[in-house]
Amino acid sequence: MNVNLTSKLEEMVKEKVATGLYNNASEVVREALRLREVRDRREHSPKEGQKDKVAGQ
């Protein structure tokens, strides 16, 4: 798979790799996607206070 990034995003990826926290651009993108997945799950799950309402309690 090939992904096209804006020059700004490409520079951001290069900077992350340059810090040494990531070995390559693929690692940066994978981490970003994992974080997005976590965020999506949190946004789409009922909040603690709303769970009781959803369950009818």
C-alpha positions in Angstrom: 0.0 0.0 0.0 1.2 3.5 -0.8 0.0 6.6 0.9 0.3 10.1 -0.2 0.9 12.7 2.5 0.9 16.5 2.4 4.4 18.0 2.7 3.5 19.1 6.2 2.6 15.6 7.3 5.6 14.1 5.6 7.8 16.4 7.5 6.1 15.5 10.7 6.7 11.8 10.1 10.4 12.5 9.3 10.7 14.4 12.5 9.2 11.6 14.5 11.7 9.1 12.9 14.6 11.5 13.6 13.8 11.5 17.3 14.7 7.8 17.4 11.4 6.8 18.9 10.4 5.1 15.6 12.6 3.1 13.2 10.8 4.2 10.1 7.8 6.0 8.6 5.6 2.9 8.7 5.9 2.7 12.5 4.8 6.3 12.8 1.8 5.7 10.7 0.9 2.5 12.5 1.0 4.2 15.8 -1.1 7.1 14.6 -3.7 4.7 13.3 -3.7 2.7 16.6 -4.3 5.9 18.5 -7.1 6.9 16.1 -8.7 3.5 16.6 -8.6 4.0 20.4 -10.1 7.5 20.1 -12.9 6.2 17.8 -13.8 3.5 20.2 -14.0 6.0 23.1 -16.1 8.4 21.1 -18.6 5.7 20.0 -19.0 3.9 23.4 -21.5 5.2 25.9 -20.0 7.2 28.7 -20.0 5.7 32.2 -22.9 7.9 33.4 -24.9 7.1 30.3 -24.6 3.4 30.5 -27.2 3.2 33.2 -29.6 5.2 31.1 -29.0 3.0 28.1 -29.6 -0.1 30.3 -32.9 1.5 31.5 -31.8 1.9 35.1 
